[in-house]
Amino acid sequence: MSEPVMDIQVDNELDIRGVTCPITFVKSKLTLEKMESGQVLRVLIDYPPSAENVPRSLDMEGHEILSITETEGPLWTLLVKKA
């Protein structure tokens, strides 16, 4: 897990709590497609496999994973910068 990034401006947020793979990745990818290059998306994830798979898949698509942090719940907050 990486440390939270506090000084990052978030341009959009996607709440995919309650959603499972592979839909979590599909929704994340579709949201990023609507954003401008360089913008930051915050993704809220509560499905453990998605907390691993979504960042890995978005990284493979060329996007920059800024951070992924786990909080109570479990809940993961992913910050990703669109390529």
Secondary structure as UniProt FT lines:
FT   STRAND          12..15
FT   TURN            17..18
FT   TURN            21..22
FT   HELIX           23..33
FT   TURN            37..38
FT   STRAND          40..45
FT   HELIX           48..60
FT   TURN            61..62
FT   STRAND          64..71
FT   TURN            72..74
FT   STRAND          75..81
//
